[in-house]
């Protein structure tokens, strides 16, 4: 079998991969952000250059082309028909901008008029031109910076304070082709994919541990294989190997215990038979009865211990059964022998029905009382546990009342006696092996009945507990349904 990598090695590799991915993503993100800041800064500075060129008439930067419009084209620009000018993008979306140049004189306010023609959109420039704390060159710089923010090829038509109209082409600075590649979205996607892969691997590793824990936890309820095998890191496989070794040792120990007890029971059979035959020759009837009682008690004790050991081995295969039918059959067997055992009757559920078009008065109906409670359990073990509870109720009380409560996950068998003098603490003490009540002289048994019931409850994922009832003690045997 190929050697699996250890969890330490896998974790270190994923941490290193996550570190490299994080550093790479951060570097690409910062580089892309820096490139965009530089691109927008060049466009902002170009706005200052255009402003000074329009104001002073100096030669612009080599990357910016500024040409005066012809008379006809100037007339169209003056009328605001920028979309009718030649060599403009199609379709033409026009953004009109007016920037006050002289804001100190209330009567003489020169205006820088711009017409921006784009093939993509109308630019949101209202917040820029309405700001009063910026000089005109800064406003124009923010406009050209806004042009560089979007992927478009805009053309500017500008007129500075009554001067001729100029055509400004700065696509070499704020055009779409000059924009740097924005790696931030791909980097974010790659980072999310890497994080998803890391979380998936962590989840799969945790799931392998949880799956094995669930299989081991349900072993007492449903049995299990002789040994377990699982996929996962080396640490998990080492744990599985250790559990397999423990289960093998425990299985051998229980089997050896059962074999020893079975051998003792078999070996005692011959001497017990001889003792019975010899006791039959005793003429004293009282002495003969005592000897036979001692022999029965000795053989019964061995058989009881053997039964308890076999219940620990979990040799019985679980199957689906009707718990309601099992309880009814057990109670019927006791009733056939004249024992005061009964099943608690439940009040029928009455449902109010709505009135119809033929009858205004509402009717009432009763739901059927048939309840079929299905559970997955070991039939013989569960039958032995219920029988032990009923026997205890008859032994320490006058009668036994059996009831059944269920929900979506559990089923609880309730056995209540009548007239018992024991408290809850006394009965819980008797759940320990070979613990019996105070009236041991008047009752039979060996102190393993409740111990077997508790073991069966644990094997079915449940528990055994006692509580005070209306007339005696109430035993509650809870098991998992599925």
N, C-alpha and C positions, 0 to 999 in steps of 0.2 A: 504494500500500500504506500502510495506517495506521501512524503512528509508534508504536512500542512504547515503553513507559516504561523508563527505565534501571534497572539493578539498584540504583544508589545511591538513586534516588527511591523505588523499591518498598521497599527496606530501611528508609529513613527513615520511610515511611508506616507500615510494620508496627511499627517501634520506637515511634513515637508512639502508635499504637493500643494496643500492649501496655502502654505506660506509663499511658495513660488508663484502660485496663481494670484494671490493677493498683491504681492509686490509688482508683478507684471501688470495686473489690472490697474493698480494705483499709478504706476508709471505712465501707462497709456492714457489714463484719464487726465492726469496732470499735464502730459505733453499736449493732448488735444485741447485742453482748456487754455494752455499757454499760447498755442498756435492761433486759437480763435481770438484771444485777447490782442495778440499782435495784429491780426487781420483787421479787427475793429478799430484798433488804434491808428493804423495807417489810413483807414477810411475817415476817421475823425480828423486827423491832420490834413487830409486832402481837402476837407471842407474849409479849413483856414486858408489853404492855398487858393482855392477857387474864389473865396471871398476877396482876398487881396488882389487877385487878377482882375476881377470885375470892378473893384473899386479904383485901382491904380492903372489898369490896362497893361500890366507887365506880362512878360512871357510866362506861361504856366509851366508846370512840371512836364517832363517828357511823357509821363504816363497819363496825362490829362490833355484832352483836345478841346480847345475853346475857339469857336468860329462864329463870326457875325452872320446873322441871317440876312437873306435878301429882302428887298422891299416887300415883295408879295408874301413871303413867309413871315416877315415881321408883322404884317397886317393880320395874318391868321393868329399869330401868337398874341397880338394885342387884343384880339376879339376873344381869346380864350379857346380857340379851336386848335388845341395842340395835337389832337388825334388826327387832324387833316394834314399835318406837316409831312413832308417826304422823309423817308428813311427812319421812321419810328417803328417800334415793335408792334406786331399785330398778333392778337387783338390788342387794342390800345386802352389801357386804364390810366386815367389822368388824375393826378393829385396836385391840387393848387395850394401854394404856400405863399404867405405874405409875411415878411419880417421887417419890422420897423427899424430904421437905421438911426435916426435922430429922435431920441425920446425926451430931450431936454426942452425943446421949444414946442409949445402947444399948438402953434400955427403952422410951423414948417417941419413936417414930419416926412422925411424921405422913406421910401419903401423899396425893399429888395423883393421882387416878384419872381416866383419860381413856378414852373410847370413841369411836373415829373411824369413821364410817360413810361409805363411798364406793361409787359405782356402777361403779368401774373396777378397783380393786386393793386388796390389803392392803399397807400401807406398811412398809418395812424400817426399823424404829425401834430395833432391838435395840442397835445400836452407839451410839445417842444416849443411851439411858437407862442403859446399863451404864457410862458414863464417870463417874468419881468426881471429876474435877477441875473440873466445871462446877457452878454454882449452879442451883437448880431453874428460875429464870426463864430462864437461858440454855438449859437443856434444852428447855423449852417453846418458846422462840424457834427452836431448831433443828428442833423438830417442825413448827411452822407454816411454817418455811422449806422443809422437805421437802414439805409439802402443796402449796406453790406451785411446786415443781419439776415436778410431774406435772399433766397436763391432766385435772382432775376437779372435782367439786362436792361436797367432803366437808362433813359436819356433825359438830361436836364435842359430846360430852356429858361434862361435867367435874364432879368433886366434890372440894372442897378440904378436907382434914383433918376429915371428919365433917360438914361443912356440907351444905346441901341440894344436890341435883343441878341443874346448870344446862345449858341448851341454848345452844351457842355457834355462831353463824352468821357466818363471816367470808369468804364467797364474794366479797364486793366487794373483798377484798384478795388472797386466794390462790386464787380461783376460776379456771377455765379461760378465761373471757372477759376477765379482767384481765391475762392473760399477754401480753406484747408479741409481735409477729410475729418469729419467728426466721428471719432472712434469711441465716444462715450456710450452710445447705445449698444454697439456690438460688444464693448467691454462689459457693460452691465449684463448683457445676455449670457456671455461666457462665464461671468462670475456666478450668475444664478444657476447655470448648468453645473458648474463645479460644486457649488454648495448643495445642489440637489443630489449629485452623485455621492458626495460625502455623507449626507443625511441618509441616503438609501442604503449605503454600506453599513453605517452605524445601526440603522433600523434592522437590516437583515441579520447582523451579528447578534443584536439584542433579541431578535425573534428566535434565533436558534437556541439561545439559553432559555427563553420563555417556553418554547415548545417542549424541550426536554424536561423542564420543571413541571409543566402541565401533565406530561405523560407519566412522570414519576409520582406526582401527587394523586393521580387517578388510578394508580396501580392497585391500591388496597381495595378500591371499589370494583374495578373491572378486570383485575388480574393484569398480566403483562407478559412480555416475552422473557425467555430465559436470560437474555442479555440485550442491551441497548446499543444502537449505533446511530451516529448523527454526523451531519456535515457541519463544519465550523472550524474555528481556530484550534491550535494545539491545546490551549488551556481547557477548552470545553471537552475535547476528546480525552484529555487526562482525567477530567472529572467523571466522564462517562465510564472510563475504564475502572476508576476507583469504585464507582457505584456498582458496576457489574461484579467486581470482586466481592464487595460487601453482600450483594444479593445472593451470590453463589454460596458464600459462607453461611449466611442466615438460612438459606434453603436447606443446606446440608445439615445444619444444626437442628432445624425443626423436623426434618425427615428422620434424623437419628433419634430425636426425642420421641417422635411418634413410633418409631420402630422398637425402641426400648420399652415404651409403655405397652405397645401391642404384644411384645414378647412376654413381658411380665404378666399381662392379662391372660395370655395363652398358657403360660407356665403355671399360673395359679389356678387355672381351670381344673387340672387333674387333682391337686391336693384338695381343692374346694369340693370336688365331687366325692373324694374319699371321706372328707369330713362329714359331708351330708349323709353318706351311707352309714358311717359310724354313729353319727348323731341319731340316726333313725333307730339304732339298736338300744339307745338309752331309754330305760323304762320311765324314768322321771320325766313327765311331760313338761314341767316348768323348766327344767334344766335343758331339755332338748330344744325348747322354743328359743331360749337365750342363745344357744350355740348356733342355731340356724339363722337367727337375726344377725349375729356377729358375722357369719359367713356372707350373708346378703349384703351387709354394710361394706365389707371388705371388697367384694367383687364390684359392687355399685360404685364405690369410690374410684376404683381403677378405671372403670368404663367412663365415668364422668370426666376424669382428667384426660383420658384419651379423646373424648369428644371436644374438650376445650382446646387441646393441641391441634386437632384436625381443623377446628374453626380458624386457628391462626394461620394454617398453611394456605388457605384460600384455594382449595383444590376444585371447588365448584365453579362452573362456568356461569356468568350472569346471563340472564335472558329477560325478555319483556313479559310481564305478567299483569293480571288484573288484581290489584291489591284488595279491591272490594270483594271480589269472589273468594280470595284467599281467607279473608277475615270471616266472611259468612260461612265458609266451609268449616273453619276451626270452631266457630261458635256452635254450629250445628252438631259437630262431633261431641262437644261438651254437653250440650243439651240432651243428646241421645243417651248419655250415661247418667242423666239426672243432676248434673252439676248446675248450680245457679249462675249461669253465664248468659249474658244477653248483649245485643247491639243497641246502642242508643238510637231511638227513633227521632227524626227531625221533623219539625213542622213543615207542611207543604207550603211552597211559595205561591202566593195568590197574586195574579196580575190583573190590573184593571184595564179593560178594553174600551176603545172609543165607541161612541155611538155611530150608527149607520144611518143611511137615508130612509130606511124602513122602520128604524126604532131609535127614538131619541134617548132612551134610557141606556146608560152604560152597563156593560156586562162584566163578569168576572170569570177568570179561568185559572186553573191550577197547573203549574209546570210539572212535568213528569218527575217522579222521585228517584228514577233510576240514575245512579251515578256510577260510571265505569272509570275508575282511577287506574291508569296504566303507569307502571314504573319499570325501570330496568334494575333487576336485583337478582340475588341468589335465592331461589325459592326455598330450598331446604333450610339454609341458614336463617332466613327471615322467618320461616314457619317455626323453627326452634326458639327464636327470640320471642316471638309473640306468645308461644305456648308457655315459656318460662315466666313471662309477666303475668299471664292469666293464672298459672299455678301459684305464684307468689300471692296474688290477690286472694285466691281461695284459701291459701294456707294461713295467711295472717288476717283475713277478713271473712265476712260471711258470704259475700257474693262478688262478682266481677262484672263491670259494665265497660264494653268496648266501644270506642268512637273513632272516627277518622276525620282529620282536618287536612286540607290540601291548599296549595297555592300553585303558582306557575312553576316553581323550582323544587319544592319540597312536599313531602307527605308525612304526616305525623299520626302514628297510632297511639291512641290514648286508652289506657287500662286503669280504671278507677275501682278501688275496693270499697268495702263498707264495714265500718266497725274496727278498723285497725288501730292499735294503740301505739304504733311506731310514729316517730316524727320524721321529717325530711332528712335531718342530719343522721338519724339512726339508719335509714335505708341507704343513704349515700355511703355510709361506712361499710355496709354489707356488699357494696359493689367490688370491694377488694377480694382477691381470691381467698377461699376457705373461711370467709367471715360469715357467721350465721347470727340469727337473732337470739334473744334470750330464752325463748321457749324451744330450745333444741331438743329437749326430752319429749316434747309433744308433737314435733313435726319431723318429717323425713327430709333428706337432702344432705349435700356436702359442701355448701357454700360457694358453688361455682355458677349458679343460675344467672345472677345479675352480671357476673363477670363475662359470661358468654354473650349476654344481651348487649353489654357495652362494646365488646369486641365486634359483634355483628354490626352495630350502629356505626362504628368507625370505618368498617369495611365498606359501608354504603355512603360514606361522606357525610354522616350525620352525627347524632349524639343521643345520649340517654340522660334524662334528668327527672326529678321528682318535685311535686308541689302538693300543697295541702288542698284537698278537695272538699266538697260540701259535707260528705259523711265519712271520709277516710283519706287515704293517700291516692294521688293520681300520678301514674307513670306516663311519661311522654317520650316515645321512641320516634325520633325524626330521621328521615333518610332523604337523599337526593333522588328526584324522580328520573333524571336523565343522566 
